[in-house]
Amino acid sequence: MGTVVESANQGAVSLPTNKKVTVIFVLGGPGSGKGTQCTNIVEHFGYTHLSAGDLLRAEIKSGSENGTMISNMIKEGKIVPSEVTIKLLQRAIQENGNDKFLIDGFPRNEENRAAFELVTGIEPEFVLFFDCPEAEMEKRLLGRNQGRDDDNIETIRKRFNVYMESSLPVIEYYNSKGKVRKIDAVKPVGEVFEAVKAVFTPANEKVAA
């Protein structure tokens, strides 16, 4: 892992020491509804939503060599190297005036998690985990039409396999530290957000008090 951290540190500006940030990791399989709920959290609780996937897609659109590499890996259902995503997330946090962030779809594996905490010095306040069965996620992904070339059945199943093998150990790690807040993501959007609000409101009220 040393090389990942060294690579991530090269050319990456450290977070300003006077900038203390609250980070919440938002995890769940592809199609679990993370993005929709992040929009609701931003609106109600004033967080800035950083989607690892959106940052990577923006890099792809930039046409850089990095972007081409990312594009190829996503098409193959592979995990993008830690240092690439960490640099994009660091830059987004540094350039934003807010101090409360939802990081959606990252860390995707244990190496991501360890490298992020070591490089940024940030541990998440907690992990919001959207629990959704594979059959339901598959149905949702095939039903949507967003023009994404990674929404075909073969790639979807590859993404499920990667998620199961790589992301669940991250959830188990944070669960052992008492930092996972599990949400039943099968229910209608409104009901899911009521459960999300219950997770955020007590902490929010404590801060206000």
C-alpha positions as CSV (number, residue, x, y, z in Angstrom):
1,M,0.0,0.0,0.0
2,G,3.1,2.3,0.5
3,T,3.3,3.0,-3.2
4,V,-0.4,4.0,-3.4
5,V,0.1,6.5,-0.6
6,E,3.3,7.8,-2.1
7,S,1.6,8.2,-5.5
8,A,-1.4,9.9,-3.9
9,N,0.9,12.4,-2.1
10,Q,2.9,13.3,-5.2
11,G,1.5,16.6,-6.5
12,A,-1.5,16.5,-4.1
13,V,-1.8,19.5,-1.8
14,S,-2.5,18.5,1.8
15,L,-5.8,19.8,3.3
16,P,-5.2,23.2,5.1
17,T,-4.5,22.5,8.8
18,N,-7.1,25.0,9.8
19,K,-9.9,23.4,7.7
20,K,-11.7,20.8,9.8
21,V,-14.2,18.8,7.8
22,T,-16.9,16.4,8.6
23,V,-17.1,13.5,6.1
24,I,-19.8,10.9,5.8
25,F,-19.2,8.0,3.5
26,V,-22.3,6.9,1.6
27,L,-22.2,3.3,0.5
28,G,-24.5,0.8,-1.2
29,G,-24.6,-1.3,-4.4
30,P,-25.2,0.2,-7.9
31,G,-28.8,1.1,-8.1
32,S,-29.4,1.3,-4.3
33,G,-30.6,4.9,-4.5
34,K,-27.6,6.6,-3.0
35,G,-27.6,9.5,-5.4
36,T,-31.3,10.4,-4.9
37,Q,-30.9,10.3,-1.1
38,C,-27.7,12.4,-1.2
39,T,-29.7,15.1,-3.0
40,N,-32.2,15.1,-0.2
41,I,-29.5,15.3,2.5
42,V,-27.9,18.2,0.8
43,E,-31.2,20.1,0.6
44,H,-32.2,19.4,4.2
45,F,-28.9,19.3,6.1
46,G,-26.5,21.5,4.1
47,Y,-23.9,19.0,3.2
48,T,-21.9,19.1,-0.1
49,H,-22.3,16.0,-2.1
50,L,-19.2,14.6,-3.7
51,S,-19.9,11.6,-5.9
52,A,-16.7,9.6,-6.7
53,G,-18.4,8.4,-9.9
54,D,-19.3,11.9,-11.0
55,L,-15.8,13.1,-10.3
56,L,-14.4,10.2,-12.3
57,R,-16.8,10.8,-15.2
58,A,-15.9,14.5,-15.3
59,E,-12.2,13.4,-15.6
60,I,-13.1,11.1,-18.5
61,K,-14.9,14.0,-20.3
62,S,-11.8,16.1,-19.9
63,G,-10.1,13.9,-22.4
64,S,-7.0,13.5,-20.3
65,E,-4.8,10.4,-20.4
66,N,-6.0,9.7,-16.9
67,G,-9.6,10.0,-18.1
68,T,-9.1,7.4,-20.9
69,M,-7.6,4.9,-18.3
70,I,-10.5,5.5,-16.0
71,S,-13.0,5.0,-18.9
72,N,-11.5,1.6,-19.8
73,M,-11.5,0.4,-16.2
74,I,-15.1,1.3,-15.6
75,K,-16.2,-0.5,-18.9
76,E,-14.4,-3.6,-17.6
77,G,-16.1,-3.3,-14.2
78,K,-12.8,-2.8,-12.5
79,I,-11.9,-0.6,-9.5
80,V,-10.1,2.7,-10.3
81,P,-6.8,3.0,-8.5
82,S,-7.0,4.7,-5.1
83,E,-4.6,7.5,-5.8
84,V,-6.7,8.7,-8.8
85,T,-10.0,9.0,-6.8
86,I,-8.3,10.4,-3.6
87,K,-6.7,13.2,-5.6
88,L,-10.0,14.1,-7.2
89,L,-11.8,14.0,-3.8
90,Q,-9.0,16.1,-2.1
91,R,-9.2,18.7,-4.7
92,A,-13.0,18.9,-4.5
93,I,-12.9,19.3,-0.7
94,Q,-10.1,21.9,-0.8
95,E,-11.9,24.0,-3.5
96,N,-15.3,24.0,-1.7
97,G,-16.2,26.5,1.0
98,N,-18.3,24.0,3.0
99,D,-17.0,21.9,5.8
100,K,-19.6,19.1,5.7
101,F,-19.3,16.5,2.9
102,L,-21.1,13.4,1.7
103,I,-18.7,11.1,-0.2
104,D,-20.8,8.9,-2.3
105,G,-19.5,5.6,-3.7
106,F,-16.1,5.7,-2.0
107,P,-14.2,3.9,-0.5
108,R,-14.9,0.9,-2.7
109,N,-12.4,-1.4,-1.0
110,E,-10.2,-1.7,2.0
111,E,-7.2,-0.3,0.2
112,N,-9.2,2.8,-0.8
113,R,-10.3,3.2,2.8
114,A,-6.8,2.9,4.4
115,A,-5.2,5.1,1.8
116,F,-7.9,7.8,2.1
117,E,-7.6,8.0,5.9
118,L,-3.8,8.0,5.7
119,V,-3.4,10.6,2.9
120,T,-6.1,13.0,4.0
121,G,-6.0,12.4,7.8
122,I,-9.8,12.2,7.7
123,E,-11.9,9.5,9.4
124,P,-15.6,9.5,8.5
125,E,-18.1,10.6,11.2
126,F,-20.1,7.6,10.1
127,V,-21.0,5.4,7.1
128,L,-24.5,5.6,5.6
129,F,-25.1,2.2,4.1
130,F,-28.1,1.7,1.7
131,D,-28.9,-2.0,2.0
132,C,-30.6,-3.3,-1.1
133,P,-30.9,-6.8,-2.6
134,E,-29.1,-7.5,-5.9
135,A,-32.4,-8.4,-7.8
136,E,-33.9,-5.0,-6.9
137,M,-30.8,-3.1,-7.9
138,E,-30.5,-4.9,-11.2
139,K,-34.2,-4.1,-11.9
140,R,-33.6,-0.4,-11.2
141,L,-30.5,-0.2,-13.3
142,L,-32.0,-1.9,-16.3
143,G,-35.1,0.3,-16.0
144,R,-33.3,3.7,-16.1
145,N,-32.2,5.4,-19.2
146,Q,-29.3,7.8,-18.4
147,G,-27.3,7.1,-21.5
148,R,-24.5,5.5,-19.5
149,D,-22.6,2.8,-21.4
150,D,-22.0,0.9,-18.1
151,D,-25.8,0.2,-17.7
152,N,-25.9,-3.1,-19.6
153,I,-26.6,-6.5,-18.0
154,E,-23.1,-7.9,-18.3
155,T,-21.4,-4.8,-16.8
156,I,-24.0,-4.5,-14.1
157,R,-23.3,-8.1,-13.0
158,K,-19.6,-7.4,-13.0
159,R,-20.2,-4.3,-10.9
160,F,-22.3,-6.4,-8.4
161,N,-19.5,-8.9,-8.1
162,V,-16.9,-6.2,-7.5
163,Y,-19.2,-4.5,-4.9
164,M,-19.8,-7.8,-3.0
165,E,-16.1,-8.8,-3.0
166,S,-14.6,-5.4,-2.3
167,S,-17.1,-3.0,-0.6
168,L,-18.7,-5.3,2.0
169,P,-15.4,-5.7,3.9
170,V,-15.3,-1.8,4.2
171,I,-18.8,-1.8,5.7
172,E,-17.8,-4.7,8.1
173,Y,-14.7,-2.7,9.2
174,Y,-16.7,0.4,10.0
175,N,-19.4,-1.7,11.6
176,S,-16.8,-3.1,14.0
177,K,-16.1,0.5,15.0
178,G,-19.8,1.3,15.5
179,K,-19.8,3.7,12.6
180,V,-22.3,2.1,10.2
181,R,-25.9,3.4,9.9
182,K,-27.8,0.9,7.8
183,I,-30.9,2.0,5.8
184,D,-33.4,-0.3,4.2
185,A,-33.2,0.9,0.6
186,V,-36.0,-1.3,-0.9
187,K,-38.8,1.0,0.4
188,P,-40.2,3.9,-1.6
189,V,-37.9,7.0,-1.8
190,G,-40.0,9.0,0.7
191,E,-39.9,6.3,3.3
192,V,-36.1,5.8,2.8
193,F,-35.5,9.5,3.4
194,E,-37.5,9.4,6.6
195,A,-35.1,6.7,7.9
196,V,-32.1,8.9,6.6
197,K,-33.5,11.9,8.5
198,A,-33.7,9.9,11.7
199,V,-29.9,9.2,11.4
200,F,-29.0,12.9,10.7
201,T,-31.4,14.8,12.9
202,P,-30.1,13.9,16.4
203,A,-26.6,14.9,15.5
204,N,-27.9,18.0,13.8
205,E,-29.9,19.0,16.9
206,K,-26.9,18.4,19.2
207,V,-24.8,20.8,17.1
208,A,-27.5,23.4,17.2
209,A,-27.8,23.1,21.0
